[in-house]
Amino acid sequence: MFVEVALDIPLDQTFTYRLTGYESFPPEVGKRVIVPFGKGDRLKTGIIVSIKEETPLSCEIKDVFDVPDPYPLFTEETLKLCRFVSDYYCSSFGEALFRFLPEGFVVEENLKLKVNREFSGKLSPNEEKIFSLLLSSSSGALSLSTLKKRLSISNFNDCVKRLVKKGAVELLEEIKKDAVKRVPYLKFVSDNYTGKGKVLRELLSHLKEKGVVPLSEVYRSFSHSVVKKACELGLAEVVYEREFEEVRRQELKDRRRVKLTAEQERTLSQILNPGVHLLYGVTGSGKMEVYLQAAKRVVDSGKRVIILVPELLLTPELRARVEAYFGEVGVFHGKLTRREKVSVWLSALLGRYSVFIGTRPAVLLPVKDLGLIVVDEEQDPSYKEQQKPYYNARDVAVHRAKALQIPAILVSATPSVESYKRAKEGAYTLTHLKNRVTGLPLPEVELLDLKTEPRKGIFTEKLLKVLERVVDRGNQALLYISRRGYYSQGFCPKCGYVAECKYCKVSLTYHRAKNLFVCHICGRRYRPIFRCPRCGAPLEFKGYGTERVEEELKKLYPNWNIVRLDLDTVKDPFKGAQLIKEIKEGKHSVIVGTNIAVKGHNFPRLTFVGILIADLLGGAPDFRASERIFQSIVHAVGRAGRFQPGSAIVQAYDTEKPSVKCAVKYRFDEFYEGELLSRKLFGYPPYSVGVLLEFQLEKQKKLQKLKEAYETLSLKLSDDFKFPKLNPAPIPKLKGRYRYIAFLTTSEENLLKKLKRLREEGELLFRPLSIRYKIDVDPVRIF
């Protein structure tokens, strides 16, 4: 018997292996399998995608090393979903499978180098670098990948081979175990015992009643010798069962019971039918309560639910509300430990919880008897994965719901332009909540021109006066700016030098709390410099981030309790939950925050929001920039005045920008209709499908070859796609590589076939030139 196995490699093919009959468990489609791969036959983890009695292959076939699981980790349904992700987002099947499967399931055999401390021979300079680094390690051994990262040696592999040949180092293999925790149990087999041992009979009687008992529990009542004898006589056996690692509990609780308004009840009755529903409601209209009531009805019918959120920091608050409805729930996001992720995946597979909440990768949890998928804040760009495959969790959720013929609820106060258009055209069912549940009006918004208004630093005097009144009354205010850090740029006014990342062509952001320059693209950190390295003149700094806003506010109002809410302060979701709890309890008067402060939170005492620089909210200047500005303003302003009348001030340099004017006046339809008209005029999504081609070059001398290959591609596929001119990317250098992009557009007709041709031609044209490239379907940002 043979199995076809998908591996986590960029080649879109499967590999045939022979079953020997000595595997831990019988093979099934969707099960994990450990197989030898490559010239060195190092062990890799794969997924069985089919089983065959015979194989037409005439070449030598390798044997399966093991099938380690009693049940499949992927169901038939989730395998099909991964195949869709693979086809639509232009990746291999294996890459799609392993993008979702928690890394704790992956068993790998890794190569290590161990130093020979007795060696005293001659070494070349590069060999000496490797040898010295190994000597400095406490164990004398490091993985090849670690050595490569720490040492920039061009002929690294050749150096390693020479070191092994000289006897300076030894090549070791190490098997990385999975994170599945197994605990020994004693299992009843037979009570066919005719001996005189009274204690043994008691043990068998106990086992027969229980079936399977944890071995640690057995040893509390029976000796090791009795257990050993039972196993030797074939009356019992030791088996290893998986033990679940529970996700840490959080302090944030929300046990309030909510009675739906008449408008919410009407909406609830509409969103439980199979199909895609856009739950579109103003901020504070109680959209969460509506979809939680919908989830409750689904759970009461015996089905299960997945609820997706875009940001880690939103998970604790949502989790508190979900637990109020359903008790214990499954939580799945990137900050969990390897064992926690494994446990939640298995919990979904085995039906342990009724409801699972999580971020992007939770869309593919193998939830048993799935009956509903909710995508909260469906417009959020965080649903788009930035590593291959570049899937959008919202769109994968829609595809999954359609395949299962269950409802998918997309929730937003500011839907994406794509979802709005589909709802208007009837492809999605549109349900609209127009009123806040408290009956209070939306906050009054004042738009201020930063070019003309009197101000102190970034704060207009009008904003500061309102802020003072809010704090004096014992209420809370939120100041929103889209950048973190202190200064966003350091430059020399004398010679024009700009402090940039060595590997990315972007300005470094100064973080004063850490006293570091940080690249917000690749994450590299640099010691700060305050004098120009070219001419020696003092550097000047400009721009605002959350750190600088917080510090300047504290200088103006030293007695206020001010807190910062951004990725630098709440990387851990559990600490984030604690901070949100404190804000809800009124311990902080002013919150200075980025995007994570204005999404999905419900702060009862918050009556004022100040948006400091609305022009920055669009990010990269692409065709979605206006949409991002509009959505950010509406969401930020909507945090205010949910339980008592509120207000907001929006500061901007360009107060005539349509996205800003529509947002502050709550002209939703005007914005969407204008945006759709503009997109249609230029042929942008949703009137086409966008595909971003990105190329990365180590050296600029390859640019001419790239242009020639791109021209060939455009000629071959001109009937399928519109090819623009190849241009440098807005961020022209990233992680040491020069970047060029082209934004292709096409129609939805025969889309999968067109994408397949694009991928195949790309492989033929760019791979032989050793040019890195990526195909990003439906990109949310072009930078």
C-alpha positions in Angstrom: 0.0 0.0 0.0 1.2 3.5 -0.9 0.4 7.1 0.3 0.6 10.4 -1.5 2.0 13.0 0.8 2.0 16.8 0.7 5.1 18.5 2.2 5.8 22.0 3.3 7.8 23.0 0.2 7.1 25.5 -2.7 6.8 22.7 -5.3 3.1 22.0 -6.1 3.4 18.3 -6.2 2.9 15.3 -3.8 5.3 12.5 -3.1 4.7 8.7 -3.0 5.8 6.6 -0.1 5.4 2.9 0.8 3.7 1.7 3.9 5.5 -1.0 5.8 2.9 -2.1 8.3 5.0 -1.1 11.3 3.5 2.4 11.7 2.0 3.5 15.1 -1.4 3.9 13.5 -3.1 2.9 10.3 -3.0 5.5 7.5 -5.9 7.7 6.7 -6.4 10.8 4.4 -5.7 13.9 6.5 -3.3 12.2 8.9 0.1 13.4 9.8 3.0 11.3 8.5 6.7 11.3 9.1 8.8 10.6 6.0 12.4 10.7 4.8 13.0 13.4 2.2 15.8 14.7 0.0 19.3 13.3 -0.6 20.1 13.0 3.1 16.8 11.3 3.9 16.2 13.7 6.8 12.8 13.3 8.4 10.0 15.7 7.5 6.3 16.0 8.5 3.8 15.6 5.7 0.0 15.2 5.4 -1.5 12.1 3.7 -3.7 13.4 0.8 -4.6 10.0 -0.8 -4.0 6.2 -0.3 -3.3 3.8 -3.2 -3.1 0.0 -3.4 -0.6 0.3 -6.3 1.6 3.0 -7.8 2.5 3.5 -11.4 5.9 4.9 -10.5 8.9 2.8 -11.6 11.5 4.8 -9.6 12.7 3.8 -6.2 10.1 4.6 -3.5 11.0 5.4 0.1 9.3 3.9 3.1 7.1 5.9 5.6 8.9 6.4 8.9 5.7 6.6 11.0 2.0 7.6 11.2 2.0 9.1 14.7 -1.7 10.0 15.2 -4.8 7.9 15.8 -7.0 10.3 13.8 -6.6 12.8 10.9 -5.6 16.4 11.7 -7.3 17.6 8.6 -10.9 16.6 7.7 -12.1 16.0 4.2 -13.7 19.5 4.3 -10.6 21.3 5.6 -8.4 19.5 3.0 -10.7 20.9 0.2 -10.5 24.3 1.8 -6.7 24.2 1.8 -6.8 23.2 -1.9 -8.9 26.3 -2.6 -6.4 28.4 -0.7 -3.6 26.8 -2.7 -5.2 27.4 -6.1 -6.6 30.9 -5.5 -3.6 32.4 -3.6 -1.0 30.7 -5.8 0.9 28.5 -3.4 1.7 24.8 -3.2 -0.8 22.5 -1.5 1.8 21.7 1.2 2.4 25.4 1.9 -1.3 25.9 2.4 -1.7 22.9 4.7 1.3 23.9 6.9 0.4 27.6 7.0 -2.6 26.6 9.1 -1.4 23.5 11.0 0.2 24.6 14.3 4.0 24.3 14.3 3.7 22.1 17.4 2.7 19.2 15.2 5.8 19.5 13.0 8.5 16.9 13.5 11.8 17.8 11.7 15.3 16.3 11.6 17.7 19.2 11.8 21.5 19.3 11.2 23.8 20.6 13.8 27.6 21.3 13.9 29.5 20.3 17.0 33.0 21.6 17.6 36.0 19.4 18.2 37.7 21.3 21.1 40.9 19.3 20.6 41.4 20.5 17.0 44.5 22.6 16.4 44.9 22.7 12.6 45.0 25.6 10.2 41.7 27.3 9.2 40.8 29.9 6.6 39.3 33.2 8.0 35.7 32.2 7.3 36.3 28.7 8.7 37.8 30.4 11.8 34.6 32.5 12.2 32.4 29.3 12.3 34.9 27.5 14.6 35.1 30.4 17.0 31.4 30.8 17.3 30.9 27.1 18.0 33.7 27.3 20.7 31.9 30.3 22.4 28.6 28.3 22.6 28.1 26.6 26.0 27.2 23.3 24.4 29.8 23.6 21.6 27.0 22.8 19.1 24.7 25.1 17.0 22.2 24.4 14.2 23.3 25.3 10.7 20.5 27.8 10.4 21.6 29.6 13.5 25.2 29.8 12.3 24.0 31.1 8.9 22.0 33.8 10.5 24.8 35.0 12.8 27.6 34.9 10.2 27.4 36.6 6.8 29.6 34.1 4.9 29.1 33.9 1.2 30.5 30.3 0.8 29.0 29.0 4.0 28.2 25.5 2.8 31.7 24.9 1.4 33.3 26.1 4.6 31.2 23.6 6.6 32.2 20.8 4.3 35.9 21.7 4.7 35.6 21.9 8.5 34.0 18.4 8.6 36.7 17.0 6.3 39.5 18.6 8.5 37.9 17.1 11.7 37.4 20.5 13.2 33.6 19.9 13.6 31.2 17.0 13.6 27.9 17.0 11.8 25.0 15.9 14.0 21.4 15.2 13.4 18.7 16.1 15.9 15.0 15.3 15.7 12.7 18.1 16.8 9.8 16.5 18.6 6.2 17.6 18.3 4.4 19.5 21.1 1.7 16.9 21.6 1.7 16.1 25.3 1.1 12.4 26.0 0.3 10.9 29.4 0.5 7.2 30.3 -2.8 5.4 31.1 -3.5 1.8 32.2 -6.0 0.2 30.0 -8.2 -2.9 30.8 -7.6 -5.8 28.4 -9.0 -9.0 30.1 -10.0 -10.3 33.6 -9.2 -13.9 32.5 -7.0 -14.4 35.6 -7.0 -17.7 37.6 -4.2 -17.0 40.0 -4.5 -16.3 43.7 -3.3 -12.7 43.8 -6.0 -10.7 45.7 -4.5 -7.3 44.9 -4.2 -8.1 41.2 -7.9 -9.1 41.2 -8.7 -5.7 42.8 -6.7 -3.9 40.1 -8.5 -5.8 37.3 -11.9 -5.1 38.9 -11.1 -1.4 39.1 -9.8 -1.3 35.5 -12.9 -3.2 34.2 -15.2 -0.6 35.8 -13.2 2.4 34.6 -11.8 1.1 31.2 -8.8 3.4 31.1 -7.2 5.1 34.2 -4.3 7.5 34.4 -1.2 5.6 35.5 -0.4 8.2 38.1 -3.8 7.6 39.7 -3.3 3.8 39.6 0.0 4.1 41.5 -1.7 5.8 44.3 -3.6 2.6 45.2 -1.5 -0.2 43.6 2.2 -1.0 43.6 4.4 -0.9 40.5 5.0 -4.7 40.7 1.2 -5.4 40.5 0.9 -3.2 37.5 3.9 -4.8 35.8 2.5 -8.3 36.5 -0.9 -7.3 35.0 0.8 -6.1 31.8 3.1 -9.2 31.5 0.1 -11.5 31.8 -1.7 -9.5 29.0 -4.5 -8.5 31.4 -3.7 -4.7 31.0 -1.6 -2.5 28.9 -0.1 0.9 29.1 -1.3 3.4 26.5 -0.4 7.0 25.9 -3.3 9.5 25.6 -3.0 13.1 24.6 -3.3 15.6 27.3 -4.8 19.0 26.6 -2.9 22.2 27.5 -5.6 24.7 28.6 -5.2 28.2 27.4 -4.5 30.6 30.3 -7.6 32.2 31.8 -7.9 35.9 31.7 -9.0 38.4 34.4 -11.4 40.3 32.1 -15.0 39.2 32.8 -18.3 40.5 31.4 -21.3 38.7 32.8 -24.0 41.3 31.9 -27.1 40.1 30.2 -28.5 42.1 27.4 -32.0 42.3 26.1 -32.1 43.0 22.3 -33.9 46.0 20.9 -36.7 45.5 18.4 -34.2 46.5 15.6 -31.7 43.9 16.8 -34.4 41.2 17.0 -35.4 41.9 13.4 -31.8 41.7 12.3 -31.3 38.4 14.2 -34.1 36.8 12.4 -32.5 37.6 9.0 -28.9 36.4 9.6 -29.5 32.7 10.5 -30.3 31.5 7.0 -27.5 29.8 4.9 -25.6 32.3 2.8 -23.4 35.4 3.4 -24.8 38.2 5.5 -23.3 41.7 5.9 -24.3 42.9 9.4 -23.7 46.6 8.8 -24.4 48.9 11.8 -23.3 52.2 13.2 -20.8 52.1 16.1 -22.6 51.2 19.3 -25.6 49.6 17.6 -25.0 46.3 19.3 -23.8 44.2 16.4 -21.8 41.9 18.8 -24.9 41.0 20.8 -26.8 40.2 17.7 -24.2 37.8 16.3 -23.7 36.2 19.8 -27.4 35.6 20.0 -27.2 34.0 16.5 -24.3 31.9 17.7 -26.4 30.8 20.8 -29.2 29.6 18.5 -26.7 27.6 16.4 -25.1 26.0 19.5 -28.6 25.2 20.9 -29.3 23.3 17.7 -26.2 21.1 18.3 -23.8 22.9 15.9 -20.6 24.8 16.6 -19.3 28.3 15.8 -16.1 30.1 14.7 -15.8 33.8 15.5 -12.9 35.6 13.9 -11.4 38.9 15.1 -8.6 40.9 13.3 -6.4 41.8 16.3 -5.0 39.9 19.2 -6.0 42.6 21.6 -9.6 42.3 20.6 -9.7 38.7 21.7 -9.8 39.2 25.5 -12.8 41.5 25.4 -14.7 39.3 22.9 -13.7 36.3 24.9 -15.3 37.8 28.0 -18.6 38.4 26.2 -18.6 34.9 24.6 -17.8 33.2 27.9 -20.8 35.0 29.4 -23.0 33.2 26.8 -21.3 29.8 26.5 -18.9 29.2 29.4 -15.5 27.8 28.4 -14.5 28.5 24.8 -11.6 27.6 22.5 -9.2 30.5 21.9 -6.7 30.4 19.0 -4.1 33.0 18.1 -0.4 33.6 17.4 0.6 34.3 21.0 -0.3 30.9 22.3 2.4 28.4 23.2 3.1 25.5 20.8 1.3 23.1 23.2 -1.7 25.5 23.6 -2.1 25.7 19.8 -1.9 22.0 19.4 -4.5 21.5 22.2 -6.9 24.0 20.6 -6.6 22.3 17.2 -7.3 18.9 18.7 -10.2 20.4 20.7 -11.7 21.6 17.5 -11.2 18.2 15.9 -12.7 16.3 18.8 -15.6 18.6 19.5 -14.5 19.9 23.0 -16.0 23.4 22.8 -19.1 24.8 21.2 -17.5 28.1 20.2 -14.0 29.0 19.0 -12.7 32.6 18.8 -9.4 33.6 17.2 -7.5 35.6 14.7 -6.7 34.9 11.1 -5.5 31.2 11.2 -8.6 30.2 13.2 -10.6 30.2 9.9 -9.3 26.7 9.2 -9.7 25.1 12.6 -11.2 21.6 12.0 -14.3 22.3 14.0 -16.6 19.4 14.2 -20.3 20.1 13.1 -19.6 23.7 12.1 -22.8 25.7 11.8 -21.8 29.3 11.7 -18.8 31.5 10.9 -18.6 35.2 12.1 -16.0 37.6 10.8 -16.0 40.7 13.1 -14.6 43.9 11.7 -14.6 42.3 8.3 -13.0 45.3 6.6 -9.8 45.0 8.6 -6.6 44.5 6.6 -5.2 42.3 9.4 -7.3 39.4 7.9 -4.8 39.4 5.0 -1.8 37.0 5.6 1.6 38.6 4.7 3.4 35.2 4.3 2.8 32.7 1.6 0.0 31.7 0.9 -1.2 35.3 1.1 -4.8 34.4 2.0 -7.6 36.7 3.3 -9.3 35.0 6.2 -12.5 36.8 5.5 -12.8 35.5 2.0 -11.7 32.0 3.0 -14.5 32.1 5.7 -17.0 33.0 3.0 -15.8 30.2 0.8 -16.0 27.7 3.7 -19.5 28.7 4.7 -20.7 28.4 1.1 -19.2 25.0 0.7 -20.9 23.8 4.0 -24.1 25.7 3.1 -24.1 27.5 6.5 -24.4 31.2 7.3 -21.4 33.5 7.3 -21.9 36.8 9.1 -19.6 39.7 8.1 -19.7 42.4 10.7 -18.7 46.0 10.3 -19.6 49.6 11.0 -17.6 50.5 7.8 -17.7 47.6 5.4 -15.0 47.1 2.9 -15.9 48.6 -0.5 -16.0 45.0 -1.9 -18.5 43.7 0.7 -20.6 46.9 0.3 -20.9 46.4 -3.5 -21.8 42.7 -3.1 -24.4 43.5 -0.6 -25.9 46.3 -2.7 -26.0 43.9 -5.7 -27.7 41.1 -3.7 -24.7 38.7 -3.6 -24.7 39.2 0.2 -27.8 39.7 2.3 -27.6 43.2 3.8 -28.9 43.8 7.3 -28.5 47.4 8.7 -28.6 48.5 12.3 -29.1 52.3 12.1 -29.4 53.2 15.8 -27.3 52.9 18.9 -28.7 50.6 21.5 -28.6 53.3 24.2 -30.7 55.6 22.0 -27.9 58.2 22.2 -26.9 60.1 19.0 -23.5 59.6 17.3 -20.9 62.0 18.7 -20.8 65.5 17.3 -17.6 65.9 15.3 -15.6 69.1 14.6 -13.1 69.2 11.8 -10.0 71.4 12.5 -7.4 72.6 10.0 -3.8 72.0 11.4 -2.5 74.6 8.9 -4.4 77.5 10.4 -5.6 76.6 13.9 -3.5 77.9 16.9 -1.8 74.9 18.6 0.7 73.6 21.0 2.8 71.1 19.2 0.4 68.6 17.6 -2.5 69.6 19.8 -4.9 72.4 18.6 -5.9 74.8 21.4 -9.6 73.8 20.9 -8.7 70.1 21.4 -6.9 70.9 24.6 -9.8 72.9 26.0 -12.2 70.1 25.3 -9.8 67.6 26.8 -9.5 69.6 30.0 -13.4 69.7 30.4 -13.7 66.0 29.8 -11.0 65.1 32.5 -12.4 67.6 35.0 -15.8 65.9 34.7 -14.3 62.6 35.6 -14.8 61.1 32.1 -12.3 59.6 29.7 -10.7 60.7 26.4 -9.0 58.9 23.6 -6.3 60.5 21.4 -5.7 58.5 18.3 -2.6 58.6 16.0 -1.7 55.8 13.6 2.0 55.8 14.4 3.9 54.4 17.4 7.3 55.4 18.6 8.5 58.9 19.4 9.9 60.6 16.2 9.2 59.1 12.8 12.3 60.6 11.1 15.8 61.8 12.0 17.5 63.9 9.3 20.4 66.3 8.8 19.3 69.9 7.8 22.8 70.6 6.5 23.5 67.8 4.1 20.2 66.1 3.7 21.2 62.8 5.3 18.2 60.7 6.6 18.5 57.9 9.2 17.3 54.9 7.3 17.3 51.1 7.8 20.4 49.5 6.2 18.3 46.8 4.8 15.0 48.7 4.0 14.7 52.0 2.2 12.6 53.5 5.0 13.2 56.1 7.7 13.9 54.7 11.2 11.5 55.5 14.0 13.0 56.7 17.3 11.6 54.9 20.3 12.6 57.0 23.3 11.5 54.5 26.0 14.0 52.0 24.6 16.5 54.6 23.3 16.6 52.8 20.0 16.0 53.4 16.3 13.6 50.8 15.0 12.7 49.8 11.5 8.9 49.3 11.4 9.2 47.2 8.3 11.8 44.5 9.1 11.9 45.1 12.9 15.7 45.7 13.1 17.0 47.8 15.9 19.8 50.3 15.9 21.7 52.4 18.4 20.5 56.0 18.1 22.7 58.6 16.5 22.2 62.3 17.2 24.9 63.7 14.9 25.1 63.3 11.1 27.6 60.5 10.2 28.4 62.4 6.9 29.0 66.0 8.1 28.8 65.9 11.9 26.0 68.4 12.2 23.3 67.7 14.9 20.4 65.7 13.5 16.9 67.1 13.7 13.8 65.0 14.3 10.3 65.3 13.1 7.0 63.5 13.2 4.8 62.2 15.9 4.1 58.8 17.4 2.2 57.6 20.4 5.3 57.9 22.7 5.8 61.6 21.8 2.1 62.4 22.2 2.1 60.7 25.6 5.2 62.6 26.8 4.0 66.0 25.6 0.6 65.5 27.1 2.2 64.5 30.5 4.3 67.7 30.4 1.2 69.8 29.8 -0.9 67.9 32.4 1.5 66.2 34.9 -1.3 65.2 37.3 -3.4 63.3 34.7 -3.4 59.5 34.6 -2.4 58.9 31.0 -1.9 55.4 29.4 -0.6 54.3 26.0 -2.4 51.5 24.1 -0.2 50.3 21.2 1.8 47.3 20.1 4.8 48.4 22.2 2.7 48.3 25.4 0.4 45.3 24.9 2.2 42.6 22.9 0.9 40.0 25.3 -2.9 39.6 25.0 -3.3 38.7 28.7 -1.5 42.0 29.7 -3.7 43.7 27.1 -6.8 42.3 28.8 -5.6 43.6 32.1 -5.0 47.1 30.7 -8.5 47.1 29.0 -10.0 46.1 32.4 -8.3 49.1 34.0 -9.6 51.4 31.4 -13.1 50.1 31.8 -12.8 50.6 35.5 -11.9 54.3 34.9 -8.3 54.1 36.2 -7.0 56.1 33.3 -8.3 59.5 32.2 -6.6 59.7 28.8 -5.8 56.9 26.4 -3.2 57.5 23.7 -3.5 54.8 21.1 -3.0 53.4 17.6 -5.4 51.3 15.6 -5.7 48.6 18.3 -7.3 51.3 20.6 -10.2 52.0 18.2 -11.4 48.6 17.2 -14.2 46.8 19.0 -13.7 48.2 22.4 -16.5 49.5 24.6 -15.3 52.0 27.2 -18.3 53.2 29.3 -16.7 56.4 30.5 -15.2 57.5 27.2 -17.0 60.7 26.0 -14.3 62.3 23.8 -12.1 61.2 20.9 -9.4 63.3 19.3 -7.9 62.3 16.0 -4.5 64.1 15.8 -3.5 63.8 12.2 -6.3 62.3 10.0 -4.2 62.6 6.9 -1.9 59.8 8.1 -4.6 57.2 8.5 -4.5 56.1 4.8 -1.1 54.6 5.0 0.5 53.8 1.7 -0.9 56.0 -1.1 -2.6 53.3 -3.1 -6.2 53.0 -4.4 -7.5 51.9 -1.0 -6.0 54.9 1.0 -9.3 56.8 1.0 -11.2 53.8 2.2 -8.7 53.3 5.1 -9.0 57.0 6.1 -12.8 56.9 6.1 -13.0 53.7 8.1 -10.4 54.8 10.7 -12.1 58.1 11.4 -15.6 56.5 11.8 -14.3 53.7 14.1 -12.2 56.1 16.2 -15.0 58.6 16.6 -17.5 55.8 17.3 -15.7 54.9 20.6 -17.1 58.0 22.2 -20.4 58.7 23.7 -21.8 55.2 23.9 -23.4 55.6 27.4 -23.6 59.4 27.7 -23.4 62.1 25.0 -20.0 62.3 23.4 -18.0 64.5 21.0 -14.9 64.3 18.8 -12.4 66.5 17.1 -10.7 65.5 13.9 -7.4 67.4 13.1 -6.2 67.3 9.5 -3.9 69.2 7.1 -6.2 68.5 4.1 -9.7 69.2 5.4 -11.2 69.0 1.9 -10.3 65.4 1.3 -13.7 63.6 0.5 -12.9 60.6 2.8 -12.4 63.0 5.7 -15.4 65.2 5.0 -17.8 62.2 4.5 -16.5 60.5 7.7 -17.0 63.5 10.0 -20.5 64.2 8.7 -21.5 60.5 8.7 -22.2 60.5 5.0 -21.8 56.8 4.5 -23.6 56.2 1.2 -22.0 59.3 -0.3 -18.6 58.0 0.5 -19.2 54.5 -0.8 -20.9 55.6 -4.0 -18.1 58.1 -4.7 -15.5 55.5 -4.0 -17.2 52.9 -6.3 -17.5 55.4 -9.1 -13.7 56.2 -8.8 -12.8 52.5 -8.7 -15.0 51.8 -11.8 -13.4 54.7 -13.7 -9.9 53.3 -13.2 -10.8 49.6 -13.3 -9.7 48.9 -9.8 -11.3 46.2 -7.5 -14.1 45.4 -6.9 -14.6 46.0 -10.7 -11.6 43.7 -11.4 -9.5 41.2 -9.5 -6.1 42.7 -8.5 -2.9 40.7 -8.5 0.3 42.3 -7.1 3.6 40.9 -8.6 6.6 41.8 -6.5 10.2 41.0 -7.4 13.2 41.2 -5.2 16.8 41.6 -6.5 20.0 41.1 -4.5 21.8 43.3 -7.0 20.6 45.9 -9.4 22.6 44.4 -12.3 19.8 41.8 -12.7 17.2 44.5 -13.4 17.6 44.3 -17.2 17.0 40.6 -17.1 14.0 41.1 -14.9 12.5 43.6 -17.3 13.0 41.3 -20.2 11.4 38.4 -18.4 8.5 40.6 -17.3 8.0 41.8 -20.9 7.9 38.2 -22.0 5.3 37.4 -19.3 3.1 40.3 -20.3 3.2 39.2 -24.0 2.3 35.6 -23.1 -0.6 36.5 -20.8 -1.9 39.7 -22.3 -5.3 38.1 -23.0 -5.7 37.2 -19.3 -4.3 40.2 -17.5 -3.7 44.0 -17.9 0.0 44.5 -17.4 1.2 47.9 -16.3 4.8 49.1 -16.5 7.2 47.5 -14.0 8.2 50.1 -11.4 10.2 50.4 -8.2 8.0 49.7 -5.1 7.0 52.6 -2.8 9.4 51.0 -0.3 12.2 50.4 -2.9 14.4 48.3 -0.7 13.3 45.7 1.9 15.6 43.5 4.0 18.5 44.2 1.8 16.8 43.5 -1.5 15.7 45.9 -4.2 11.9 45.7 -4.9 9.9 46.2 -8.1 6.2 45.8 -8.4 3.4 45.6 -11.0 -0.3 45.7 -10.1 -2.1 43.5 -12.6 -5.9 43.4 -13.0 -8.2 40.8 -14.6 -11.8 39.7 -14.6 -13.4 37.0 -12.4 -14.1 34.8 -15.5 -12.0 31.6 -15.5 -10.0 33.2 -12.7 -8.4 30.0 -11.3 -7.2 29.0 -14.8 -5.7 32.4 -15.3 -3.9 32.4 -12.0 -2.6 28.9 -12.7 -1.1 30.1 -16.0 0.4 33.1 -14.3 2.0 30.9 -11.7 3.4 28.4 -14.2 4.8 31.0 -16.5 6.3 32.8 -13.5 8.1 29.7 -12.5 9.5 29.2 -16.0 10.7 32.8 -16.5 11.9 34.0 -13.1 13.1 30.9 -11.2 16.0 30.2 -13.7 17.2 33.8 -13.2 17.2 33.2 -9.4 14.9 36.2 -9.0 12.6 36.1 -5.9 9.1 37.0 -6.7 5.6 36.7 -5.2 2.1 36.6 -6.5 -0.3 38.3 -4.1 -4.0 37.9 -5.1 -6.4 40.6 -3.8 -3.7 42.6 -2.0 -4.9 45.0 0.7 -1.9 47.3 0.5 0.6 48.1 -2.3 3.8 49.3 -0.8 
